[in-house]
Amino acid sequence: MGSKPNDEKSNASVFGAIFLLQSMYNYRYTYDMPSNERFDAEIQKHFQRQLLSLWPALKGSLCQVRKPCIRPNCPACARGDKHPAFILSFTEKGRRRCMYVPGELVPFLEQALENGRKLEALLSEIGPMLLRRFREERTAKTKT
């Protein structure tokens, strides 16, 4: 059974119509939707200002532990008064990791951890702000 020339013309016009509709749809949602520059420039500037003040940022936790030292005749370890040490806990590739931290880095890491918490709060704040702004733009556009 061979295809008839009229069937081929019919198929071509159906595919042409589908192509035209798809092109119109793509044009509409590419060029008529609000662009990032129109509705989020103010939010982006707010985020960038906040971000600059949050360096360094780190996610994890820092805790002080007490460990025995390696000296065989340490009087503190002999009394049971182990030595203070700091451990940074963090997640790497889905697994919990820990690293010993030199005492002189503790203030720096404490600030980085605090900044990390502030950064997470900022990111949680930005998402809803962007969505609200987008909805306002869309509502204002449909009213005009």
C-alpha positions as CSV (number, residue, x, y, z in Angstrom):
1,M,0.0,0.0,0.0
2,G,1.6,3.2,-1.1
3,S,0.8,6.6,0.3
4,K,-1.3,8.9,-1.9
5,P,-0.1,12.4,-2.8
6,N,-3.1,14.0,-1.0
7,D,-2.1,12.2,2.2
8,E,1.4,13.6,2.0
9,K,0.1,17.1,1.5
10,S,-2.3,16.6,4.4
11,N,0.6,15.4,6.7
12,A,2.8,18.2,5.6
13,S,0.1,20.8,6.4
14,V,-0.5,19.2,9.9
15,F,3.2,19.2,10.7
16,G,3.5,22.8,9.4
17,A,0.6,23.9,11.6
18,I,2.2,22.1,14.6
19,F,5.5,23.8,13.9
20,L,3.9,27.2,13.6
21,L,2.0,26.7,16.9
22,Q,5.2,25.5,18.6
23,S,7.1,28.5,17.3
24,M,4.4,30.9,18.5
25,Y,4.4,29.3,21.9
26,N,8.2,29.5,22.1
27,Y,8.2,33.2,21.0
28,R,5.5,34.0,23.6
29,Y,7.3,32.5,26.5
30,T,10.7,33.6,25.5
31,Y,10.0,37.3,24.7
32,D,6.8,38.2,26.4
33,M,7.6,36.8,29.9
34,P,9.2,39.3,32.2
35,S,13.0,39.1,32.0
36,N,15.2,38.9,35.0
37,E,16.4,42.5,34.4
38,R,12.9,43.8,34.7
39,F,11.7,42.2,37.9
40,D,14.7,41.2,40.0
41,A,17.4,43.9,39.6
42,E,16.6,45.5,43.0
43,I,16.6,42.1,44.7
44,Q,19.9,41.1,43.0
45,K,21.5,44.4,44.3
46,H,20.1,43.7,47.8
47,F,21.6,40.1,47.7
48,Q,25.0,41.3,46.4
49,R,25.3,43.9,49.1
50,Q,24.5,41.4,51.8
51,L,26.7,38.7,50.3
52,L,29.8,41.0,50.3
53,S,29.5,41.4,54.1
54,L,29.2,37.6,54.6
55,W,32.7,36.5,53.6
56,P,34.0,34.1,54.8
57,A,31.1,31.7,54.9
58,L,31.1,28.1,56.0
59,K,28.6,25.4,56.7
60,G,29.2,22.9,59.5
61,S,29.9,23.0,63.2
62,L,32.8,23.6,65.5
63,C,33.1,21.9,68.8
64,Q,35.7,21.7,71.6
65,V,36.7,18.3,72.7
66,R,39.3,17.1,75.2
67,K,41.9,14.6,74.0
68,P,45.0,13.0,75.6
69,C,48.3,14.0,74.1
70,I,51.0,11.8,72.7
71,R,53.6,12.6,75.4
72,P,54.1,9.5,77.6
73,N,54.7,11.4,80.9
74,C,52.2,14.3,80.5
75,P,51.0,15.4,84.0
76,A,47.7,16.7,82.7
77,C,46.9,13.5,81.0
78,A,48.0,11.5,84.0
79,R,45.5,13.4,86.2
80,G,42.8,12.8,83.5
81,D,42.7,16.5,82.5
82,K,43.0,15.9,78.8
83,H,44.0,18.7,76.5
84,P,41.4,20.9,74.7
85,A,41.2,20.6,70.9
86,F,38.7,21.8,68.3
87,I,37.0,19.8,65.6
88,L,35.2,21.1,62.5
89,S,32.4,18.8,61.3
90,F,31.1,19.2,57.8
91,T,29.4,17.2,55.0
92,E,31.4,16.2,52.0
93,K,29.9,14.2,49.1
94,G,27.0,13.3,51.4
95,R,29.2,12.0,54.2
96,R,29.9,13.6,57.6
97,R,33.6,14.5,57.9
98,C,35.7,16.0,60.8
99,M,39.0,17.8,60.9
100,Y,41.1,19.0,63.8
101,V,41.5,22.8,63.9
102,P,44.4,24.7,65.2
103,G,43.5,27.0,68.1
104,E,44.5,30.1,66.2
105,L,41.9,29.4,63.5
106,V,39.0,29.1,65.9
107,P,37.9,32.8,65.9
108,F,38.1,32.9,62.1
109,L,36.0,29.7,61.7
110,E,33.4,30.8,64.3
111,Q,32.9,34.0,62.2
112,A,32.7,31.9,59.0
113,L,30.1,29.6,60.6
114,E,28.0,32.6,61.7
115,N,28.2,34.1,58.3
116,G,27.2,30.7,56.8
117,R,24.0,30.7,58.9
118,K,23.3,34.3,57.8
119,L,23.8,33.3,54.2
120,E,21.4,30.4,54.5
121,A,18.8,32.7,56.0
122,L,19.4,35.2,53.2
123,L,18.9,32.5,50.5
124,S,15.7,31.4,52.2
125,E,14.5,35.0,52.1
126,I,15.4,35.7,48.4
127,G,13.4,32.9,46.8
128,P,10.0,34.1,48.1
129,M,11.0,37.7,47.3
130,L,11.7,36.8,43.7
131,L,8.4,34.9,43.4
132,R,6.3,37.7,44.9
133,R,8.0,40.3,42.6
134,F,7.3,38.1,39.6
135,R,3.7,37.7,40.6
136,E,3.3,41.5,41.1
137,E,4.8,42.1,37.6
138,R,2.5,39.5,36.0
139,T,-0.6,40.9,37.8
140,A,0.3,44.5,36.8
141,K,0.8,43.4,33.2
142,T,-2.5,41.6,32.9
143,K,-4.4,44.6,34.4
144,T,-3.0,47.0,31.7
